[in-house]
Every structure is written in structure tokens, then in C-alpha cells.
Amino acid sequence: MKVLLFASLIATACHSFAGQAADELLAAFQTNLENGRSIEPLCESLNDVDGSVLRDLNQQLNKAWPLVSDRYYTALQSASKQDGGSNQSQIRQLREDFMEVYSMGEAKMKPLLKTISMPAVEKLRKLIAPTPNELVAAGSPELKALRDAALKLGTFRDASLNAEISTTPSNSVQSMRAREREIAESASALPREGLRVLAKNRSTAEKDEIPAEEARGIEECNLWRLYLGLSALELDPKLCDASRDHSKDMAEQQFFAHDSPVKGKTTPWDRAANFDTTSSGENIYMGSTDPHAANLGWFYSPGHHKNMFNAAQKRIGLGRYGRHWTQMFGR
């Protein structure tokens, strides 16, 4: 299928005759595609090819690339729209399983957070917002062949453009990855209101210069909530400031607690008020500079878990100092 697929598209694009040397390179590429071999050695060999041959080759590749990539994008879009309705019963069941654990007492729920709750979130993510790789893996053999042809052609084209030192951008693979993400995101079943909040949070984070790792941690928490059918929380920069300040105090004063020994900052409510906002809950974590590690630590800790997935929360802040994290919520 790969040979016929690529041969038909390349023939359509390369209707003008290429020079013999360029023809030989195209034939070598097609043979590698046919046999499922790596094209890396062929790409490396382009550095030793004469410039006039590369110009001829790139003319043909520039014609073939949009035909091959567009056919793949069309197939990926079609695959992304299939079976959307059949997932609804499974989504409802997974959310019910999660909330059943959430409603338990902390001692009883603790072992179930790893065996039921996190697997439910992971399955929901695949059902609601699958990655491009997951869409392709679940698709037809033709879709997989189309992707393989597009990825290898894009890689070959980029290598040829770089070897020629062409003014044409050598971003075929980069643009393909971006288009795949766009298609996957457009097919996600995340609610529009949730997506609006995520977009607003990104804008707020940029405007208020929220550190990137804090913004990522907030978005991950929000995505988990959206998979579960909960609302996304709006980023409150003042809660980020209060959180970061508490993380700094814990690191510098060498304590790890919600009650601070620092005068005027005893409770989370005091700390929020110091930054002209309010708080309805606080989580703290120590041990990593990675926001994902902090979120996981809170996810698997019953009390912190209940804060993260409380339906009554409306706002969120996250602040890191070194390996200390503070997460604050507001209503």
C-alpha cells in the first residue's frame, strides 16, 4: 500500500521530468518507503549531492509535499470524528467511578486513588482529548500508511532543503506536527467554556508574567477537572503571588506546614489577604521543581485531592520557590 500510495502522489506532483540524478534520489526514497527502511542514511547522503541536483530534487519535493500532507490531514480529520457518540457511556461511567472514590472518607479513598481515580483520568483523557499518535494508532491501515509517507517525505524534503541551503523554510515536519495538534484539539470533546477559561488563563499568565512552570501546573490541574466534567478554574495572579510567597517562606525559614511562623502570615487566609485576594483552600508540596510531580503528589494525597476536585472552587493560584510548591484555591 505504501508504494502505490506514494507512487501515485509523487507521479501526480512530479509530472515534469526531473534530471536523472534527481530521479535516482526519488527512486531511492520510494524504495526505502516501500521496504519500510529508515531514510536517515539517504538524508545524510544529500550533503554530498551537487547543488544543481538538489535544486531539481527540491522542485519535485515541493510539488509532492502538499499533495501527500494534505491527503494525510484529510484522513486524520475523518478519523478524529469517528465514534464520538459511542464513547459517552464510557465517559459517564469513568466519571462516576472517580466521584464515588472522591466521596469516600480519606482513609478509605487513599489506596483507590492509584487503582481507580488516576486510571479513570487517564482513560478519560484518551477518550476526550486523544493525541495525534493515539488517533493514528486507532485508525485504519491506510491512515497509518499516509502518516508514514508524509512523515518520511517531510523529513526527506527538510534534509534536501537544508543540504541546498535553500531560502525555502525547511519546516515540513514541524508544520506537520503543528497541523496534527490542531486537528486533534479541534476533535476534542472538551467543553467550550472550559476551553475559553484555559485560553483566558494563558493570556493572564502572559500579561502578569506568571512563571511558565506555574502556568503549566495550573493548566494540568484544570485539564484533569475538565476530563471529569468539572469546571476549569480561573487563574488568580494574586493567589499565585501568595502561593509563591509561602513557598519562599517555607524554603527560607525551613518549615513545611500550612501554619506559618512568619508574623502576619499564619494561615492561608492571612496570606491571601496580604495580596488582596481570598482563599478557600491550600495544598503544599516539597521535593521537585516539576509542576507535574507536585500535582501528582496532591492527587494521591486524599485531603489535597479533595481540594483539587472540589466543584465549589472557582479560582486557582500556584507558586514555586526552589523545590517548594503552594497551590491555593478561591471561591
Salt bridges, closest charged atoms under 4 A:
GLU134 OE1 - ARG125 NH1 2.63
GLU142 OE2 - ARG71 NH2 3.65
ASP148 OD2 - LYS2 NZ 3.29
ASP148 OD2 - LYS152 NZ 3.67
GLU180 OE2 - ARG147 NE 2.85
GLU180 OE1 - ARG177 NH1 3.94
GLU182 OE1 - ARG179 NH1 3.17
GLU193 OE2 - ARG196 NH2 2.66
ASP208 OD1 - LYS207 NZ 2.88
GLU213 OE2 - ARG320 NH2 3.01
GLU214 OE1 - ARG244 NH2 2.78
GLU219 OE2 - ARG202 NH2 2.74
GLU220 OE2 - HIS292 ND1 2.54
GLU234 OE2 - ARG196 NH2 3.85
GLU234 OE1 - LYS200 NZ 3.06
ASP236 OD2 - ARG315 NH1 2.60
ASP241 OD1 - ARG244 NH1 3.08
ASP245 OD2 - LYS265 NZ 2.86
ASP249 OD2 - LYS265 NZ 3.02
GLU252 OE1 - LYS248 NZ 3.10
GLU282 OE1 - HIS258 ND1 2.69
GLU282 OE1 - ARG271 NH2 2.85
